[in-house]
Amino acid sequence: MTPRRVLVTRPVREAQRWVDALRQRGVDAHALPLLGIEPLADDSALREVRARAGRFDAWMFVSAAAVEHFLEDGMQGPEGPRCWGTGPGTASALRAAGIPEARIDVPGPSAGQFDSEALWQIVRPQVRPGSRVLFVRGGDASGEPAGRDWLSRQVADAGAQQETVASYRRVAPAWSDEERRMAQAGAQDGTVWLFSSSQAIANLCTLLPAADWSGALAVATHPRIAQSATAAGFGRVATALGRLDELVASIESFQ
């Protein structure tokens, strides 16, 4: 059994799924969300894009939350745009929403990384001049689309048309006193922080600006996120894909 406490920083619903899976493997996991997912305050642009969503050749979803806040009844039939995603969580959300497997393009279990680069290797043959791709992502606190644009640049360079819409907004969490104490202790008591978003790390630094993370431990699900943890001052950082076996192995590597 892994003795170290692990803090899962994903949004509430996703965090609990990870906590349950890790606990089944003997990990002392707890949810401490560092991202809040909320509906858009003004969804007029989202509604307008939904009304013509069928005109696109592909919808690219940056997260499971993007899927859940974008898809509506009538979008899930066997015919329709390709649905792209970068990882298994997004693929699961697409399936749960009723998108047929035949419409889903996501890096497979053998992919060396779940990211835009791996996805591009799969979908590149679909993109040609005149193709239309819709990027569905999260927005910042004001609802403006935010996030990495590497894949959209590849699509544009291939001559395709692209458009971006936010289907939800990401906000910093409102911690309880107990959660704040847990976070403060996690800077120095050997807790392992599990990060799947660089924005989560930025929110942590904003919430605890005076914390010293030099003795803290982190597992990141992508090298870019690991770089953010290192830049924030975390003393030891490991990288693992979001697969359960790899996460547990990385957590245990700190023993």
C-alpha contacts under 8 A as a table, 3 or more apart, distances in Angstrom:
res1	aa1	res2	aa2	distance
1	M	25	R	7.77
1	M	26	G	4.92
1	M	27	V	6.47
2	T	26	G	6.12
2	T	27	V	5.15
2	T	28	D	6.86
2	T	251	I	7.88
2	T	252	E	6.42
3	P	27	V	7.23
3	P	28	D	6.83
4	R	27	V	7.61
4	R	28	D	6.58
4	R	190	G	6.64
4	R	191	T	5.88
4	R	192	V	6.87
5	R	27	V	7.37
5	R	28	D	4.95
5	R	29	A	5.93
5	R	30	H	7.50
5	R	190	G	7.53
5	R	191	T	4.96
5	R	192	V	6.24
6	V	27	V	7.29
6	V	28	D	6.00
6	V	29	A	4.60
6	V	30	H	6.15
6	V	191	T	5.71
6	V	192	V	4.67
6	V	193	W	5.82
6	V	194	L	6.87
7	L	29	A	5.95
7	L	30	H	5.07
7	L	31	A	5.72
7	L	32	L	5.85
7	L	191	T	7.17
7	L	192	V	6.27
7	L	193	W	4.95
7	L	194	L	5.94
8	V	15	A	5.84
8	V	18	W	7.24
8	V	19	V	6.82
8	V	29	A	6.91
8	V	30	H	6.04
8	V	31	A	4.84
8	V	32	L	5.70
8	V	33	P	6.81
8	V	193	W	6.52
8	V	194	L	5.09
8	V	195	F	7.04
9	T	15	A	6.50
9	T	31	A	6.34
9	T	32	L	5.06
9	T	33	P	4.25
9	T	34	L	5.16
9	T	35	L	7.38
9	T	193	W	7.39
9	T	194	L	6.18
9	T	195	F	5.96
9	T	196	S	7.52
9	T	200	A	6.99
10	R	14	E	6.01
10	R	15	A	4.77
10	R	31	A	7.76
10	R	32	L	7.54
10	R	33	P	5.14
10	R	34	L	6.35
10	R	35	L	6.42
10	R	195	F	7.29
10	R	196	S	6.78
10	R	197	S	7.82
10	R	200	A	7.76
11	P	14	E	5.63
11	P	15	A	5.65
11	P	33	P	5.05
11	P	34	L	6.67
11	P	35	L	5.16
11	P	36	G	5.67
11	P	37	I	6.67
12	V	15	A	5.09
12	V	16	Q	6.31
12	V	31	A	7.37
12	V	32	L	7.98
12	V	33	P	5.78
12	V	36	G	7.43
13	R	16	Q	5.46
13	R	17	R	6.75
14	E	17	R	5.27
14	E	18	W	6.47
15	A	18	W	5.19
15	A	19	V	6.08
15	A	31	A	5.67
15	A	32	L	7.75
15	A	33	P	6.86
16	Q	19	V	4.89
16	Q	20	D	6.10
16	Q	31	A	6.31
17	R	20	D	5.25
17	R	21	A	6.29
18	W	21	A	5.11
18	W	22	L	6.07
19	V	22	L	5.21
19	V	23	R	6.05
19	V	29	A	5.32
19	V	30	H	5.98
19	V	31	A	6.49
20	D	23	R	5.22
20	D	24	Q	6.33
20	D	29	A	7.91
21	A	24	Q	5.26
21	A	25	R	6.82
21	A	244	L	7.61
22	L	25	R	5.14
22	L	26	G	6.63
22	L	27	V	5.29
22	L	28	D	7.57
22	L	29	A	6.31
22	L	244	L	7.39
22	L	248	V	7.42
23	R	26	G	4.95
23	R	27	V	4.78
23	R	28	D	6.06
23	R	29	A	6.04
24	Q	27	V	7.29
25	R	248	V	7.77
27	V	248	V	7.69
32	L	179	E	6.80
32	L	183	A	7.90
33	P	36	G	7.24
33	P	173	P	6.83
34	L	172	A	6.42
34	L	173	P	5.70
34	L	200	A	4.93
34	L	201	I	7.59
34	L	203	N	6.34
34	L	204	L	6.59
35	L	170	R	6.33
35	L	171	V	5.93
35	L	172	A	5.35
35	L	173	P	5.67
35	L	199	Q	7.60
35	L	200	A	5.79
35	L	203	N	7.54
36	G	170	R	5.53
36	G	171	V	4.86
36	G	172	A	5.74
36	G	173	P	5.28
37	I	65	A	7.78
37	I	168	Y	6.80
37	I	169	R	5.95
37	I	170	R	5.00
37	I	171	V	6.45
38	E	168	Y	5.88
38	E	169	R	5.38
38	E	170	R	6.46
38	E	171	V	7.37
39	P	69	H	7.66
39	P	167	S	7.45
39	P	168	Y	4.82
39	P	169	R	6.11
40	L	43	D	5.48
40	L	143	G	5.88
40	L	167	S	6.97
40	L	168	Y	5.17
40	L	169	R	5.79
41	A	142	S	7.90
41	A	143	G	7.22
42	D	45	A	7.72
42	D	143	G	7.69
43	D	46	L	5.11
43	D	47	R	6.16
43	D	167	S	7.83
44	S	47	R	5.16
44	S	48	E	6.20
45	A	48	E	5.11
45	A	49	V	6.28
45	A	165	V	7.39
46	L	49	V	5.24
46	L	50	R	6.15
46	L	70	F	7.85
46	L	165	V	6.40
46	L	166	A	6.80
46	L	167	S	6.25
47	R	50	R	5.07
47	R	51	A	6.31
48	E	51	A	5.29
48	E	52	R	7.07
49	V	52	R	5.50
49	V	53	A	5.78
49	V	165	V	7.50
50	R	53	A	4.85
50	R	70	F	7.61
51	A	54	G	7.90
52	R	55	R	5.80
52	R	56	F	7.98
53	A	56	F	5.92
53	A	134	L	7.98
54	G	57	D	7.75
54	G	80	G	6.51
54	G	81	P	6.59
55	R	81	P	7.99
55	R	132	R	7.80
56	F	59	W	7.09
56	F	81	P	6.18
56	F	131	S	7.67
56	F	132	R	4.94
56	F	133	V	5.71
56	F	134	L	6.53
57	D	80	G	7.82
57	D	81	P	4.78
57	D	82	R	6.32
57	D	131	S	6.27
57	D	132	R	5.29
57	D	133	V	5.90
58	A	81	P	4.60
58	A	82	R	4.38
58	A	83	C	5.77
58	A	84	W	7.07
58	A	132	R	6.77
58	A	133	V	4.90
58	A	134	L	6.28
59	W	81	P	6.39
59	W	82	R	6.15
59	W	83	C	4.97
59	W	84	W	6.08
59	W	133	V	5.88
59	W	134	L	4.78
59	W	135	F	5.97
59	W	136	V	6.94
60	M	83	C	5.92
60	M	84	W	4.50
60	M	85	G	6.03
60	M	133	V	7.14
60	M	134	L	6.02
60	M	135	F	4.73
60	M	136	V	5.90
61	F	64	A	7.42
61	F	66	A	5.77
61	F	67	V	6.18
61	F	83	C	7.29
61	F	84	W	6.00
61	F	85	G	5.31
61	F	86	T	7.92
61	F	90	T	7.28
61	F	135	F	6.24
61	F	136	V	4.97
61	F	137	R	6.20
62	V	66	A	6.33
62	V	85	G	6.18
62	V	86	T	6.86
62	V	90	T	7.58
62	V	135	F	7.62
62	V	136	V	6.46
62	V	137	R	5.31
62	V	138	G	7.71
63	S	66	A	5.17
63	S	67	V	6.73
63	S	85	G	7.17
63	S	86	T	7.77
63	S	89	G	7.31
63	S	90	T	5.33
63	S	137	R	7.13
64	A	67	V	5.15
64	A	68	E	6.31
64	A	89	G	5.91
64	A	90	T	4.28
64	A	91	A	7.66
64	A	92	S	7.73
64	A	93	A	5.33
64	A	94	L	7.63
65	A	68	E	5.03
65	A	69	H	6.10
65	A	138	G	7.85
65	A	168	Y	7.57
66	A	69	H	5.39
66	A	70	F	6.02
66	A	136	V	6.03
66	A	137	R	5.49
66	A	138	G	6.37
66	A	166	A	7.83
66	A	167	S	5.83
66	A	168	Y	6.85
67	V	70	F	5.31
67	V	71	L	5.94
67	V	90	T	7.22
67	V	93	A	6.45
67	V	94	L	6.48
67	V	97	A	7.93
67	V	136	V	7.82
68	E	71	L	6.10
68	E	93	A	6.98
68	E	97	A	7.40
69	H	167	S	5.40
69	H	168	Y	6.29
70	F	136	V	7.56
70	F	167	S	5.52
71	L	75	M	6.47
71	L	97	A	7.40
72	E	75	M	6.04
73	D	76	Q	6.92
74	G	77	G	6.87
75	M	80	G	7.40
75	M	99	I	7.83
76	Q	80	G	7.79
76	Q	97	A	7.26
76	Q	98	G	5.34
76	Q	99	I	4.69
76	Q	100	P	7.11
77	G	80	G	6.87
77	G	98	G	7.71
77	G	99	I	6.72
77	G	100	P	7.12
78	P	99	I	7.51
78	P	100	P	6.02
78	P	102	A	7.67
78	P	103	R	7.33
79	E	103	R	7.97
80	G	103	R	7.64
81	P	103	R	7.25
82	R	103	R	4.98
82	R	104	I	6.14
82	R	105	D	7.15
83	C	94	L	7.98
83	C	103	R	5.85
83	C	104	I	4.84
83	C	105	D	6.07
84	W	104	I	5.99
84	W	105	D	4.81
84	W	106	V	5.99
84	W	119	L	7.73
85	G	90	T	5.69
85	G	91	A	6.42
85	G	104	I	7.76
85	G	105	D	6.41
85	G	106	V	5.06
85	G	107	P	7.84
85	G	119	L	7.18
86	T	90	T	6.97
86	T	106	V	5.57
86	T	107	P	6.32
86	T	114	F	5.40
86	T	115	D	5.00
86	T	116	S	5.98
86	T	118	A	7.48
86	T	119	L	5.82
87	G	90	T	5.67
87	G	91	A	6.47
87	G	106	V	6.10
87	G	107	P	6.38
87	G	114	F	5.12
87	G	115	D	6.99
88	P	91	A	4.89
88	P	92	S	6.01
88	P	106	V	7.32
88	P	107	P	7.96
89	G	92	S	5.14
89	G	93	A	6.29
90	T	93	A	5.04
90	T	94	L	6.23
91	A	94	L	5.10
91	A	95	R	6.30
91	A	104	I	7.13
91	A	106	V	6.63
92	S	95	R	5.13
92	S	96	A	6.05
93	A	96	A	5.00
93	A	97	A	6.09
94	L	97	A	5.08
94	L	98	G	6.48
94	L	99	I	5.40
94	L	104	I	7.69
95	R	98	G	5.12
95	R	99	I	5.15
95	R	100	P	6.56
95	R	101	E	6.95
96	A	99	I	7.43
99	I	103	R	6.84
99	I	104	I	7.46
100	P	103	R	5.66
100	P	104	I	7.08
101	E	104	I	5.35
105	D	119	L	7.66
105	D	122	I	7.22
105	D	123	V	7.17
106	V	119	L	6.17
106	V	122	I	7.68
107	P	110	S	7.91
107	P	111	A	5.84
107	P	114	F	6.40
107	P	118	A	6.18
107	P	119	L	5.63
107	P	122	I	7.20
108	G	111	A	5.48
111	A	114	F	6.74
111	A	118	A	7.06
112	G	118	A	7.80
113	Q	118	A	6.38
113	Q	222	H	7.60
113	Q	241	L	6.84
114	F	118	A	6.27
114	F	119	L	7.58
114	F	222	H	7.94
114	F	241	L	7.26
115	D	118	A	5.46
115	D	119	L	6.34
116	S	119	L	4.99
116	S	120	W	6.01
116	S	150	W	7.24
116	S	151	L	5.84
117	E	120	W	5.19
117	E	121	Q	6.69
117	E	151	L	7.36
118	A	121	Q	5.45
118	A	122	I	7.06
119	L	122	I	5.28
119	L	123	V	6.34
120	W	123	V	5.16
120	W	124	R	5.38
120	W	151	L	7.11
121	Q	124	R	5.76
122	I	125	P	7.38
123	V	126	Q	5.42
123	V	127	V	7.02
124	R	127	V	5.50
125	P	128	R	7.62
127	V	131	S	5.94
127	V	155	V	6.80
127	V	158	A	6.65
127	V	159	G	7.90
127	V	160	A	6.43
128	R	131	S	5.54
128	R	158	A	5.96
128	R	159	G	5.99
128	R	160	A	5.73
129	P	158	A	6.54
129	P	159	G	4.24
129	P	160	A	4.74
129	P	161	Q	7.71
130	G	159	G	6.78
130	G	160	A	5.21
130	G	161	Q	6.41
131	S	159	G	7.74
131	S	160	A	4.72
131	S	161	Q	5.99
132	R	160	A	5.87
132	R	161	Q	4.75
132	R	162	Q	5.64
132	R	163	E	7.95
133	V	155	V	7.85
133	V	160	A	7.33
133	V	161	Q	6.33
133	V	162	Q	4.80
133	V	163	E	6.49
134	L	162	Q	5.76
134	L	163	E	4.94
134	L	164	T	5.76
134	L	165	V	7.55
135	F	152	S	7.76
135	F	162	Q	7.36
135	F	163	E	6.08
135	F	164	T	4.57
135	F	165	V	6.33
136	V	164	T	6.01
136	V	165	V	5.24
136	V	166	A	5.81
136	V	167	S	6.47
137	R	145	P	6.46
137	R	146	A	7.21
137	R	147	G	7.55
137	R	164	T	7.43
137	R	165	V	6.40
137	R	166	A	4.95
137	R	167	S	6.21
137	R	168	Y	7.50
138	G	143	G	7.78
138	G	145	P	5.91
138	G	146	A	6.26
138	G	147	G	7.52
138	G	166	A	5.03
138	G	167	S	5.98
138	G	168	Y	5.16
138	G	169	R	5.28
138	G	170	R	6.38
139	G	142	S	7.14
139	G	143	G	4.50
139	G	144	E	4.74
139	G	145	P	4.06
139	G	146	A	5.04
139	G	147	G	7.96
139	G	166	A	5.20
139	G	167	S	7.31
139	G	168	Y	5.97
139	G	169	R	4.31
139	G	170	R	5.99
140	D	143	G	5.10
140	D	144	E	5.46
140	D	145	P	6.41
140	D	146	A	5.87
140	D	169	R	5.43
140	D	170	R	5.41
140	D	171	V	6.89
141	A	144	E	7.56
141	A	169	R	5.72
141	A	170	R	5.73
141	A	171	V	5.25
142	S	169	R	7.31
143	G	166	A	6.76
143	G	168	Y	7.02
143	G	169	R	5.27
144	E	166	A	6.70
144	E	169	R	7.92
145	P	164	T	7.18
145	P	165	V	6.25
145	P	166	A	4.97
146	A	166	A	7.95
148	R	151	L	7.99
149	D	152	S	5.27
149	D	153	R	6.38
150	W	153	R	5.30
150	W	154	Q	6.59
151	L	154	Q	5.07
151	L	155	V	6.31
152	S	155	V	5.05
152	S	156	A	6.18
152	S	162	Q	7.19
153	R	156	A	5.04
153	R	157	D	6.01
154	Q	157	D	5.05
154	Q	158	A	6.23
155	V	158	A	5.19
155	V	159	G	6.78
155	V	160	A	5.71
155	V	161	Q	7.55
155	V	162	Q	7.31
156	A	159	G	5.23
156	A	160	A	5.27
156	A	161	Q	6.38
156	A	162	Q	6.89
157	D	160	A	7.40
166	A	169	R	7.24
172	A	203	N	5.99
175	W	178	E	7.81
175	W	179	E	5.62
175	W	180	R	6.05
176	S	179	E	5.15
176	S	180	R	6.29
177	D	180	R	5.14
177	D	181	R	6.27
178	E	181	R	5.15
178	E	182	M	6.20
179	E	182	M	4.98
179	E	183	A	6.18
180	R	183	A	5.10
180	R	184	Q	6.15
181	R	184	Q	5.09
181	R	185	A	6.12
182	M	185	A	5.21
182	M	186	G	6.10
183	A	186	G	4.93
183	A	187	A	6.83
184	Q	187	A	5.64
184	Q	188	Q	7.79
184	Q	208	L	7.64
184	Q	211	A	7.32
185	A	188	Q	5.80
185	A	189	D	5.85
186	G	189	D	5.57
186	G	190	G	6.75
186	G	191	T	5.09
186	G	192	V	7.58
186	G	193	W	7.80
186	G	216	A	7.08
187	A	190	G	7.63
187	A	191	T	7.40
187	A	211	A	6.93
187	A	212	D	6.59
187	A	213	W	5.36
187	A	215	G	6.80
187	A	216	A	5.17
188	Q	191	T	7.43
188	Q	213	W	7.39
188	Q	215	G	5.86
188	Q	216	A	5.85
189	D	216	A	7.75
190	G	215	G	7.78
190	G	216	A	6.41
190	G	217	L	6.77
191	T	216	A	7.04
191	T	217	L	6.55
192	V	216	A	7.27
192	V	217	L	4.91
192	V	218	A	5.26
192	V	219	V	7.00
192	V	251	I	7.00
193	W	217	L	6.19
193	W	218	A	4.53
193	W	219	V	6.16
194	L	218	A	5.86
194	L	219	V	4.92
194	L	220	A	6.04
194	L	221	T	7.99
195	F	198	S	7.48
195	F	200	A	7.10
195	F	201	I	7.34
195	F	218	A	7.14
195	F	219	V	6.17
195	F	220	A	4.80
195	F	221	T	6.52
195	F	225	I	7.23
196	S	200	A	7.71
196	S	220	A	5.89
196	S	221	T	5.23
196	S	222	H	7.27
196	S	225	I	6.90
197	S	200	A	5.27
197	S	201	I	6.94
197	S	225	I	6.14
198	S	201	I	5.15
198	S	202	A	6.39
198	S	224	R	7.71
198	S	225	I	5.11
198	S	228	S	5.96
198	S	229	A	7.66
199	Q	202	A	4.94
199	Q	203	N	6.13
200	A	203	N	5.07
200	A	204	L	6.20
201	I	204	L	5.02
201	I	205	C	6.34
201	I	228	S	7.07
201	I	229	A	6.59
201	I	232	A	7.48
202	A	205	C	5.22
202	A	206	T	6.29
203	N	206	T	4.99
203	N	207	L	6.09
204	L	207	L	5.10
204	L	208	L	6.06
204	L	209	P	7.97
205	C	208	L	5.19
205	C	209	P	5.13
205	C	211	A	7.72
205	C	232	A	7.31
206	T	209	P	5.30
208	L	211	A	5.56
212	D	215	G	7.52
212	D	233	G	7.32
213	W	216	A	4.99
213	W	232	A	7.44
213	W	233	G	5.21
213	W	234	F	4.75
213	W	235	G	6.48
214	S	233	G	5.44
214	S	234	F	5.01
214	S	235	G	4.27
214	S	236	R	7.91
215	G	234	F	6.73
215	G	235	G	5.14
215	G	236	R	7.48
216	A	234	F	5.34
216	A	235	G	5.51
216	A	236	R	6.60
217	L	234	F	6.25
217	L	235	G	6.31
217	L	236	R	4.99
217	L	237	V	5.95
217	L	254	F	7.91
218	A	229	A	7.24
218	A	234	F	6.92
218	A	236	R	6.38
218	A	237	V	4.75
218	A	238	A	6.29
219	V	226	A	7.38
219	V	237	V	5.72
219	V	238	A	4.74
219	V	239	T	5.54
219	V	240	A	6.80
219	V	247	L	7.58
219	V	250	S	6.78
219	V	251	I	6.98
220	A	223	P	7.11
220	A	225	I	5.72
220	A	226	A	5.11
220	A	229	A	7.82
220	A	237	V	7.23
220	A	238	A	6.27
220	A	239	T	4.83
220	A	240	A	6.16
220	A	241	L	7.89
221	T	225	I	6.83
221	T	226	A	7.53
221	T	239	T	5.72
221	T	240	A	4.94
221	T	241	L	4.76
221	T	242	G	5.65
222	H	225	I	5.27
222	H	226	A	6.29
222	H	239	T	6.17
222	H	240	A	6.73
222	H	241	L	6.51
223	P	226	A	4.85
223	P	227	Q	6.19
223	P	239	T	6.29
224	R	227	Q	5.05
224	R	228	S	6.45
225	I	228	S	5.00
225	I	229	A	6.34
226	A	229	A	5.05
226	A	230	T	6.22
226	A	237	V	6.38
226	A	238	A	7.07
226	A	239	T	6.34
227	Q	230	T	5.08
227	Q	231	A	6.06
228	S	231	A	5.00
228	S	232	A	6.12
229	A	232	A	5.03
229	A	233	G	6.56
229	A	234	F	5.68
229	A	237	V	7.07
230	T	233	G	5.18
230	T	234	F	5.13
230	T	235	G	7.03
230	T	236	R	7.73
230	T	237	V	6.77
231	A	234	F	7.42
234	F	237	V	6.69
238	A	250	S	6.38
239	T	250	S	7.26
240	A	243	R	7.72
240	A	246	E	5.67
240	A	247	L	5.73
240	A	250	S	6.55
241	L	246	E	6.40
241	L	247	L	6.94
242	G	246	E	7.23
242	G	247	L	6.54
243	R	246	E	5.53
243	R	247	L	6.27
244	L	247	L	5.13
244	L	248	V	6.17
245	D	248	V	5.30
245	D	249	A	6.16
246	E	249	A	5.03
246	E	250	S	6.13
247	L	250	S	5.17
247	L	251	I	6.20
248	V	251	I	5.09
248	V	252	E	6.11
249	A	252	E	5.11
249	A	253	S	6.12
250	S	253	S	5.00
250	S	254	F	7.19
251	I	254	F	5.90
251	I	255	Q	7.90
252	E	255	Q	5.59
